[in-house]
């Protein structure tokens, strides 16, 4: 059982003792701290609340809504929806902020409070520290009975989001409609079962050409919800069986996206951002950003189109900040997170799907042929679970000393360069683990680098 406080929100497992898990008391405490911080900002009293399809979603939502109204804030509940929809609804409603109730790719035992500012973006690390301090001191004052906040429901937010995607200048509904794409979706028993089919229909894909796997929104995820290759075998088989043009996988809150080719092979989670960036850069040359755990193929594509590539620390907040600094036209993360800044500064699988289908329709290529146009790099993604009390910095310091003759970056954990290869190790913002990512031109080389570093970590734990 765990409770993790980071730039990715307040995340924890459901059940257990307060202070060690995301218990009802902790939900109320951190929501009250966030609501108090919003009131201090003076940006208004309207707050958007939405959730993914998790088993605990309705329970947590009830606690959050009641706490916010008890503070005197006016709650607009968009209920079961996607993370990017909540982000955009903050903008649509001109709200002071928003809370998304989702633990993203984590298993069903987890939930989280993801906190947004008035721009519909995740709050900064500095603002997060202020909110955590308010929670620690329980420094909040609830409203008197005559000044309680209001509660309303917004049932049109997803449609507004879809309309914004469909009307985005680079999305070509006519081209998509003409292709008569057959598509299989793995909706992982969550919000994607509602949002993705609705988007596809709005893009001109016929209902009879859409197959949905794991369609029931019950939060009982049919497999591990992180859209990694080992979890997508059912989708790969169904794409083959249906003779579909494409498979689409999203995570439970629909901010991560990956594709399956027409022959059931994986397009590659890392190449979601690469392909969509290639399409965008053909229309709008400019700079790109991804986190330093992402494939260097994005840099290759960016340079090809005359732009400049910039890495950032891992985490959506960090990617967004770097994108703003360098005026990037597209950015995101190698986990399938696409950020299109002139739509909104948030990872959004729906705009990713629309741009990818437009690209496919206009290139006259299959998804596998399109994948073949990009440089081939291999990333080995691994993790080591951490016991309580492990001194991660001490481990990193010892590894840094061992590889002191190699180029090293310590902006976010520890990244070590090996000629044309690299390895990046860092603690997760969302789980008690060390993540180890290694990339090379050759799959075996990437795996060998990762194994060697993992051995180094274990020897120093």
C-alpha positions in Angstrom: 0.0 0.0 0.0 1.3 3.4 -0.8 0.7 7.2 -0.9 2.8 9.2 -3.3 2.9 13.0 -3.5 4.6 14.4 -6.6 4.2 16.7 -9.7 1.9 14.0 -11.1 -0.6 14.5 -8.2 -1.6 12.8 -5.0 -1.6 9.1 -5.8 -2.2 6.1 -3.7 -3.9 2.7 -3.2 -7.4 2.4 -1.9 -7.9 0.8 1.5 -5.7 0.8 4.5 -4.7 3.3 7.1 -4.9 7.1 6.7 -1.5 8.6 5.8 -0.2 5.4 4.2 -2.8 5.1 1.4 -5.3 7.3 -0.5 -7.9 6.9 2.3 -11.1 9.0 2.5 -9.4 11.2 5.1 -6.5 11.8 2.8 -8.8 12.6 -0.1 -10.6 15.2 2.0 -7.3 16.6 3.4 -5.6 17.1 0.0 -8.8 18.3 -1.7 -9.3 20.9 1.0 -5.7 22.0 0.7 -6.1 22.4 -3.1 -9.4 24.2 -2.7 -7.9 26.6 -0.2 -5.0 27.3 -2.5 -7.4 28.1 -5.3 -9.3 30.5 -3.1 -6.0 32.2 -2.3 -5.2 32.7 -6.0 -8.3 34.8 -6.4 -9.1 33.5 -9.9 -12.7 32.6 -9.2 -14.6 29.9 -7.5 -15.5 27.5 -10.3 -13.8 24.1 -10.2 -14.1 21.3 -12.8 -14.1 17.7 -11.5 -14.0 14.5 -13.7 -12.9 10.9 -13.3 -11.9 7.8 -15.2 -13.7 4.4 -15.0 -12.0 3.1 -11.9 -13.9 1.1 -9.3 -13.2 3.7 -6.6 -14.0 6.6 -8.9 -17.5 7.4 -7.8 -16.6 7.1 -4.1 -13.6 9.4 -4.4 -15.6 11.8 -6.6 -18.2 12.2 -3.9 -15.6 13.0 -1.3 -13.9 15.6 -3.6 -17.1 17.3 -4.7 -18.4 17.6 -1.1 -15.1 18.9 0.2 -14.9 21.6 -2.5 -18.5 22.8 -2.0 -17.9 22.8 1.8 -15.1 25.3 1.1 -17.5 27.6 -0.8 -16.3 26.6 -4.3 -18.7 26.0 -7.2 -18.2 22.5 -8.7 -18.9 21.6 -12.3 -18.9 17.8 -12.4 -18.1 16.3 -15.8 -18.2 12.8 -14.2 -16.9 9.9 -16.3 -14.6 11.4 -18.9 -10.9 11.7 -20.0 -8.0 13.7 -18.5 -7.7 15.9 -21.6 -11.4 16.6 -21.6 -11.2 17.9 -18.0 -8.2 20.1 -19.0 -10.1 21.5 -21.9 -13.3 22.0 -19.9 -11.3 24.3 -17.5 -10.7 26.5 -20.5 -14.3 26.1 -21.9 -15.8 27.1 -18.5 -13.2 29.7 -17.6 -12.8 27.9 -14.3 -10.2 28.6 -11.6 -8.9 25.0 -11.8 -9.8 21.4 -11.9 -9.3 17.9 -10.4 -9.0 14.7 -12.4 -9.6 11.5 -10.5 -7.4 8.9 -12.2 -4.3 6.9 -11.5 -3.6 6.8 -15.2 -1.7 3.6 -16.1 -1.7 2.2 -12.5 -3.6 -1.0 -11.7 -7.2 -0.9 -10.3 -6.1 -0.6 -6.7 -4.9 2.9 -7.3 -6.5 6.3 -7.7 -5.2 9.8 -7.7 -6.0 13.5 -7.5 -4.5 15.3 -10.5 -4.6 19.0 -9.9 -5.0 21.7 -12.6 -4.6 25.5 -12.6 -6.8 28.0 -14.4 -5.1 27.3 -17.7 -6.2 23.7 -17.6 -2.5 22.6 -17.0 -1.0 20.6 -14.2 0.0 22.8 -11.3 3.7 23.6 -11.0 6.1 22.0 -8.6 6.2 25.2 -6.6 2.4 25.4 -6.3 2.4 21.7 -5.4 4.7 22.4 -2.5 2.4 25.1 -1.2 -0.6 22.8 -1.4 1.3 20.0 0.4 2.2 22.5 3.2 -1.4 23.5 3.5 -2.4 19.8 3.8 0.3 19.1 6.4 -0.8 21.9 8.6 -4.5 21.3 7.8 -4.6 25.1 7.2 -8.1 25.4 5.7 -11.3 27.1 6.7 -14.7 25.8 5.6 -17.6 28.0 4.5 -20.6 28.8 6.7 -23.9 27.2 5.7 -25.0 30.4 3.8 -21.8 30.4 1.7 -21.5 26.8 0.6 -20.6 26.3 -3.0 -22.9 25.1 -5.8 -23.0 21.9 -7.7 -23.8 21.5 -11.4 -23.2 18.8 -14.0 -21.8 19.4 -17.5 -22.9 16.7 -19.9 -21.5 18.3 -23.1 -17.8 18.6 -22.2 -16.7 15.5 -24.1 -18.6 16.6 -27.2 -17.0 20.0 -26.9 -13.6 18.4 -26.8 -14.4 16.2 -29.8 -15.7 19.2 -31.7 -12.4 21.0 -31.0 -10.4 18.0 -32.3 -12.5 17.5 -35.4 -12.2 21.3 -36.2 -8.4 21.4 -35.6 -6.9 22.8 -38.8 -4.6 19.8 -39.5 -7.3 17.2 -39.1 -8.9 16.2 -42.4 -12.3 14.5 -41.8 -12.9 14.2 -45.5 -9.7 12.3 -46.1 -10.4 10.0 -43.2 -13.9 9.3 -44.2 -12.9 8.3 -47.8 -10.4 5.7 -46.5 -13.1 3.6 -44.8 -10.7 2.6 -42.1 -11.5 -0.6 -40.0 -10.4 0.0 -36.5 -10.1 -2.1 -33.3 -9.9 -0.3 -29.9 -8.7 -1.7 -26.6 -10.7 0.5 -24.2 -9.4 -1.2 -21.0 -12.8 -1.0 -19.2 -12.6 2.7 -18.7 -13.3 6.1 -20.3 -11.8 5.2 -23.7 -14.8 3.0 -24.3 -16.9 6.1 -24.5 -14.5 8.7 -25.8 -12.6 6.9 -28.6 -15.6 5.5 -30.5 -17.4 8.9 -30.3 -14.3 10.5 -31.8 -13.9 8.0 -34.6 -17.6 8.4 -35.6 -17.1 12.2 -35.7 -14.1 11.6 -37.9 -16.2 9.7 -40.4 -15.3 6.1 -39.4 -18.5 4.0 -39.8 -19.9 2.4 -36.7 -19.8 -1.1 -38.3 -16.0 -0.6 -38.9 -15.3 0.0 -35.2 -14.6 -3.0 -32.8 -14.3 -2.3 -29.1 -12.4 -4.7 -26.8 -12.9 -4.5 -23.0 -15.9 -2.2 -23.6 -17.7 -2.4 -20.2 -16.7 0.6 -18.1 -16.3 -1.1 -14.7 -12.7 -0.4 -13.7 -12.0 -4.1 -13.6 -9.2 -3.8 -16.1 -9.0 -6.9 -18.3 -5.2 -6.6 -18.2 -2.5 -4.4 -16.8 -3.7 -0.9 -18.0 -0.3 0.4 -19.1 -0.3 0.2 -22.9 2.9 -1.8 -23.2 3.5 -4.6 -25.8 3.1 -7.5 -23.3 -0.4 -6.2 -22.4 -1.7 -5.7 -25.9 -1.6 -9.3 -27.3 -5.4 -9.5 -27.4 -5.6 -6.3 -29.5 -2.9 -7.5 -31.9 -4.8 -10.8 -32.4 -8.1 -9.0 -33.0 -6.6 -6.6 -35.5 -5.4 -9.6 -37.5 -8.7 -11.5 -37.0 -10.8 -8.6 -38.2 -8.4 -7.7 -41.0 -8.5 -4.2 -39.6 -6.4 -1.3 -40.8 -5.4 -0.2 -37.3 -5.5 -1.1 -33.6 -5.8 1.7 -31.0 -4.8 1.3 -27.3 -5.3 4.0 -24.7 -4.8 4.0 -21.0 -7.7 4.4 -18.5 -7.8 8.2 -18.6 -7.1 8.5 -22.4 -3.9 10.7 -22.3 -1.6 8.0 -23.6 -1.9 6.4 -27.0 -0.3 3.6 -29.1 -1.1 1.8 -32.3 -1.1 -1.7 -33.7 -0.4 -2.2 -37.4 -2.7 -4.0 -39.9 -0.7 -7.2 -39.6 -1.0 -7.3 -35.8 2.5 -6.0 -35.2 3.1 -3.1 -32.9 3.7 0.4 -34.3 5.7 1.1 -31.2 4.6 3.3 -28.2 7.7 5.4 -28.7 6.8 6.1 -32.3 3.3 7.6 -31.6 4.9 11.0 -31.0 7.5 10.5 -33.7 4.9 9.9 -36.4 2.5 12.6 -35.4 5.4 15.1 -35.1 6.5 14.1 -38.6 3.0 15.0 -39.9 2.7 18.3 -38.0 6.3 19.4 -38.9 5.5 18.9 -42.6 2.7 21.5 -42.3 4.3 23.7 -39.6 8.1 23.5 -39.3 9.4 24.3 -35.8 10.8 23.0 -32.6 9.9 19.9 -30.7 10.3 18.6 -27.1 10.1 15.2 -25.4 11.4 14.0 -22.1 14.9 12.5 -21.9 13.6 9.0 -21.6 12.1 9.2 -25.1 13.5 7.9 -28.3 16.0 10.0 -30.2 14.0 9.3 -33.4 12.0 12.5 -32.6 15.3 14.5 -32.8 16.1 12.9 -36.2 12.6 13.8 -37.6 12.8 17.3 -36.2 16.2 18.0 -37.8 15.0 16.6 -41.1 12.3 19.3 -41.2 14.7 22.1 -40.2 13.6 22.4 -36.5 15.5 22.0 -33.3 14.9 19.3 -30.7 15.0 20.0 -26.9 14.9 17.4 -24.1 13.1 17.9 -20.8 12.9 16.2 -17.5 10.3 13.5 -17.2 6.8 14.6 -16.3 4.1 16.4 -18.2 4.7 19.7 -16.3 8.3 19.6 -17.3 7.6 18.9 -20.9 5.0 21.7 -21.1 7.4 24.2 -19.5 10.2 23.4 -22.0 7.7 23.5 -24.9 6.7 27.1 -23.8 10.4 28.1 -23.4 11.3 27.0 -26.9 8.0 27.7 -28.6 7.6 24.1 -29.7 4.9 23.3 -32.3 4.5 19.7 -31.0 5.8 17.7 -28.0 5.1 15.0 -25.5 6.5 11.9 -24.0 7.7 8.5 -25.4 5.0 6.8 -23.5 2.5 7.8 -26.2 1.7 11.2 -24.7 0.9 13.8 -27.5 0.8 17.5 -26.6 -0.5 19.9 -29.4 0.0 23.3 -27.9 -2.4 25.3 -30.0 -5.2 22.9 -28.9 -4.2 22.8 -25.3 -1.1 22.1 -23.2 -1.9 18.6 -22.1 -1.3 15.0 -23.3 -4.3 14.1 -25.4 -4.9 10.8 -27.1 -8.0 12.1 -29.0 -6.0 14.7 -31.0 -3.3 12.1 -31.4 -5.8 9.7 -33.0 -7.2 12.4 -35.3 -3.8 13.5 -36.6 -2.5 10.0 -37.0 -5.5 8.9 -39.1 -5.2 12.1 -41.2 -1.5 11.3 -41.8 -2.4 7.7 -42.8 -5.2 8.8 -45.1 -3.0 11.4 -46.9 0.2 9.3 -47.2 -1.7 6.4 -48.9 0.5 4.1 -46.7 -0.6 1.4 -44.3 0.5 2.0 -40.7 3.3 -0.6 -41.0 4.6 1.1 -44.2 4.5 4.4 -42.3 6.4 2.9 -39.4 9.1 1.8 -41.9 9.8 5.4 -42.9 11.3 6.2 -39.5 14.7 5.4 -38.1 14.8 2.1 -36.1 15.9 2.5 -32.5 15.1 0.1 -29.7 14.3 1.0 -26.1 14.4 -1.5 -23.3 12.0 -0.4 -20.5 12.6 -1.9 -17.1 11.9 -1.1 -13.4 13.1 -2.2 -10.0 10.8 -2.0 -7.0 12.0 0.0 -4.0 11.8 -1.1 -0.4 10.9 1.6 2.1 13.9 3.6 3.2 16.2 2.9 0.2 18.6 5.8 -0.4 18.2 6.2 -4.1 20.6 9.2 -4.4 23.4 7.2 -2.8 22.8 4.5 -5.4 22.9 7.0 -8.2 26.0 8.7 -6.8 27.9 5.3 -6.8 26.8 4.5 -10.4 27.8 8.1 -11.5 31.3 7.5 -10.1 31.6 4.2 -11.8 30.8 5.8 -15.2 32.5 9.1 -14.6 34.3 8.9 -18.0 31.0 8.9 -19.9 28.9 11.9 -20.7 26.4 12.2 -17.7 23.2 14.3 -17.3 21.8 14.6 -13.7 18.9 17.0 -14.5 16.4 14.2 -13.9 17.8 11.2 -12.2 20.9 9.9 -14.1 21.4 9.7 -17.8 24.6 8.1 -19.2 25.7 8.2 -22.8 27.6 5.4 -24.5 28.7 6.6 -27.9 25.4 6.3 -29.9 23.5 4.6 -27.0 22.1 5.8 -23.7 20.6 4.7 -20.4 18.3 6.8 -18.2 17.5 5.8 -14.6 15.2 7.8 -12.4 12.7 7.3 -9.6 9.1 7.3 -10.8 6.7 10.1 -10.0 3.8 7.6 -9.7 5.2 4.4 -8.2 7.8 3.3 -5.6 10.3 2.1 -8.3 13.4 3.0 -10.2 12.7 3.1 -14.0 15.6 2.1 -16.3 15.3 3.0 -20.0 18.1 2.1 -22.4 18.2 2.9 -26.2 20.3 1.5 -29.0 20.2 0.8 -32.7 20.1 -2.9 -31.7 17.5 -4.5 -29.4 20.0 -6.9 -27.8 22.4 -4.0 -27.1 19.7 -1.9 -25.4 18.7 -4.9 -23.3 22.3 -5.7 -22.3 22.9 -2.1 -21.3 19.7 -2.1 -19.2 20.6 -5.5 -17.5 24.1 -4.2 -16.7 22.8 -1.0 -15.1 20.1 -3.0 -13.2 22.9 -5.2 -11.8 24.8 -2.1 -10.8 21.7 -0.8 -8.9 21.1 -4.1 -7.1 24.8 -4.2 -6.0 24.5 -0.8 -4.4 21.0 -1.2 -2.8 
